[in-house]
Amino acid sequence: MYSSMAYPTLDPNDLAFLQKLYDDARAEHGFTGDSLAAKDLAARIMLSYHKGARTKSDIERALTA
């Protein structure tokens, strides 16, 4: 079982923000929804958010690092 302290829940606005960022980045790169590249992109977005990136530019910067 996962602790909510280790994996805090996302506010609906945060989830919508991350979903849009993912959708836009996936479309920009031409990744299909079920591809390994798309899954990796989603994981990297969530990891950067978990590490404290909260703006589009912060997350995009983390993705290119």
PEWOBEL-V671188 format. One record per helix or strand. SS is the DSSP state (H for helix, E for strand). FROM is the first residue (numbers start at 1). TO is the last residue. If there is no record, write none. Layout:
SS&FROM&TO + SS&FROM&TO
//
This chain:
H&12&29 + H&36&50 + H&56&64
//
